[in-house]
Amino acid sequence: MFVPIGLAFGSMQQCVLTMEEMWQYVDEEVERIVPFHAEEMWDKFPTHTFDDTLRVAEISLAPGEASRLESLEAAA
């Protein structure tokens, strides 16, 4: 069962339908849904925090691709 949490805008029915669609899209593997608003996400994935406190997380890389975060850390 899906229950919208916190503050949401628009139709609650549409929120629930969208969550259902996301869940189906990831083959019902809820751990594949990335809640960008959840603070613990920034601890789960490699992250860079900029001086203005904005953050970017590296969710996945294609095989053979180098981390883009390493160049951000070197420039900081």
N, C-alpha and C positions, 0 to 999 in steps of 0.2 A: 504494500500500500504506500502511496506517495502522499506526503503532506507538506505543502509549502511552509517553510519556516521563515521567521523574520519578516522584514518589510518587503512587500512585493507590489508592483504596480500593474494595473490592467486586470484582466480576467483571471481569477483563481483557477477556473476551469482550464483556461489555456495554459497556465503554469503547470498544472498536473499533466495535461496532454503532452506538453513539451518534455517534461521529465520522463514520461513513458516512452516517447519517441527516442530520446537520448539513450535510455536503458535498452531498448530494442536494438538501436544502432551499434551498441557495444556488446551485443550478444549476451545481455543480462549480466555482464561482468562489471558490477558497480565500481570496482576499484579502477576501471579505465575512465571514469568520469572525473574530470579535474575541476574541483570547485575553486575557481580563481579567487573568490572572496574569503576563503577559509585560511586563517593565519597559519595553520599547521602545514599547508601546502608549501610554504616557503622553507620549511625544515625538511620536507620530504624530497625535494628536487634541488639540484645545483642552482644556486641563485646569486645574482649580483644586485647589490643595493647602490643606487646612485646617490650623489650628494644631496639631492632634493628629496630623498627617501623613497622615490619610485623604485620598483624592483622588476627584474625580468628573471624568469625561471626557465631552465632548459629541460623540457619535458622528455624529449627523445632525440636521438641523432640517427641519421641513416648510416648503414654500415660503412666504415672507413672515413666518416666525416669527423673532423676535429671539433672540439668544443669552441663555441664562440665566446663563452664566458672567460676563457683563459686570456683572450686579447683584451677584454674589458678590465680584468683584474690587473693586467700588466700596465694598462694606460692610467689606472687610478693612482 
